[in-house]
Amino acid sequence: MMGMISEMFRRKGGVLRSMSPTHPVLAYGEKSAWIVEGHEYCVYPCGKGSPFEKLRTLNGKVLFFDVAFPFTFFHYIEDLIKDTLPIPLYTEEPITTKVVNYEGETITVKSFVYPKRIYSTRRTTMLEDRLIKERMLEKMRIGRSTLKLVKVEDAIRCTYQMLKEKVEFYPEPRS
């Protein structure tokens, strides 16, 4: 579902996949086990304790290869600012589902999910525009492909600055 490059990466030897039922992450390298560890128990799949928080801890970067903004890491940013949003970021109750772990055992996990209205009201291109303006998002063309690179800490810092300036990523709900 995430594209051919992601699927090829997933099939590479040594790549680990987290077991989040809603936002699984692929990791490769010496810290891959730590990155995906426990993701299935993160009730907020992109929040505290998730691979997205760990990417921030590692001073990570996100590389876009022929994909549009927004990026999945934005969900972590949303989780950081969820109390400032004019609409609820998550459903009122978590979903309960089953996942199969690496030992082949079926375990039950709970996860809050994003309501459909979040996807239709979110205005993340404003963040991309600001990152470009502030020269925090590098863009490059290679042949017919477009690559974009951003440090996750820059994206977080830029988001907080935009909030200070009263920039709204979500329109106020209609009464």
Secondary structure, 3 states (H helix, E strand, C coil): CCCHHHHHHHHCCCCEECCCCCCCCEECCCCHHHHHCCHHHCCCCCCCCCHHHHHHHCCCEEEEECCCCCCCHHHHHHHHHHHHCCCCCCCCCCEEEEEECCCCCEEEEEECCCCHHHHHHCCCHHHHHHHHHCCCEEEEEECCEEEEEEEHHHHHHHHHHHHHCCCCCCCCCCC
